Amino acid sequence: MAATLTLAAALMTLSSCGASSTENTSSATPPKAENVKVQPLTLKSINRVVEYASSLIAYEEVHMAPASPGRIEQITVEVGDRVAQGQLLAIMDQTQLHQAQVQLRNAETDYQRFDTLNKVGGVARQQYDQVKANYDITRSNVAFLTENTRLKAPFSGVVSGKYYENGEMYSGSPTAAGKAAIVSLVQMNRLKTLANVSEQFFPQIKKGMPVSLVCDIYPGRTFTGTVSRIYPTIDAATRTFPVEVELPNADEALRPGMFARVSFELDKVEALLVPAQAILKMQGSDERYLFVADNGKARRVSLKMGQRINDEVEIITNNIQAGDQIIVAGQARLLDGMPVNVMP
């Protein structure tokens, strides 16, 4: 019995030693090198293009209203109507205008009579001046009332809003639509947009420079505009400055309020470009990285993506430089420090 136990213990010892030897041998085996393909990183000259989101706005927009409250006699247009410059849009109650016109006729008669007397010295100069002043004031009042009882379009455009109906009282207060106006008018054949550009590009943005604009609702179509105004100050909170872009819109394909992306083509710069497939994305985050073959091992390099040009992407990082061997195939299975076998 004792001999049996001794033999079993010896067998267990031998088995344990064999397992330990196997583990040591396994841990000493180096990891298998992954086959990869590389491409040298080079500097390339590119046109720096920066893109910003914006919304289109009418080149001109007015909210037509009289100078004082009153009853609306007639609104001559509806929403969507196209109007020409000078076209009548609305007529207000003209009672005050008619009264002022009667006063003007009387004042004009008095002025003509006193003017004749003044030329022959038949009236005191002070009395003549009073009559003339009354005539000038009455004439100015008639002109003011005429302008504010007959609202006319200041430019050719499209009626974009109508906030009252015939016979209603215009109060001068904002309506439910938020406008203190009778009608609104927008110019459609020209539009503009404001892009908030990063302060680092302030020296490169020039008035008159061409700008490209795209809208998602017109895939494949690019619109062209020009920089019409550059705001002179930088917003301290956002470190940006507004740039106004003017866009011709003869076919009226674009409309105020549309979302757009505005692109500015700046000076040529030297940039690091890599094939888009070389860049990997960390799962669950926005972190981007790639691998460099460095002395037979994969070295992970975090980066930021810049401009995309065809199938290449600009990379922004201080951890690699021109001449480094970028892994462009086989990188999906790599970890930092893993051995690699560069394939031709």
Secondary structure as UniProt FT lines:
FT   HELIX           2..27
FT   STRAND          34..40
FT   STRAND          42..58
FT   STRAND          61..64
FT   STRAND          70..75
FT   TURN            79..80
FT   STRAND          82..83
FT   TURN            85..86
FT   STRAND          88..92
FT   HELIX           95..119
FT   TURN            120..121
FT   HELIX           125..149
FT   STRAND          150..152
FT   STRAND          157..162
FT   TURN            166..167
FT   STRAND          169..170
FT   TURN            176..177
FT   STRAND          183..186
FT   STRAND          190..198
FT   HELIX           199..204
FT   TURN            207..208
FT   STRAND          210..214
FT   TURN            216..217
FT   TURN            219..220
FT   STRAND          223..230
FT   TURN            236..239
FT   STRAND          240..248
FT   TURN            250..251
FT   TURN            256..257
FT   STRAND          259..275
FT   HELIX           276..278
FT   STRAND          280..281
FT   TURN            283..284
FT   STRAND          288..294
FT   TURN            295..296
FT   STRAND          297..309
FT   TURN            310..311
FT   STRAND          312..316
FT   TURN            322..323
FT   STRAND          325..329
FT   HELIX           331..333
FT   TURN            336..337
FT   STRAND          339..342
//
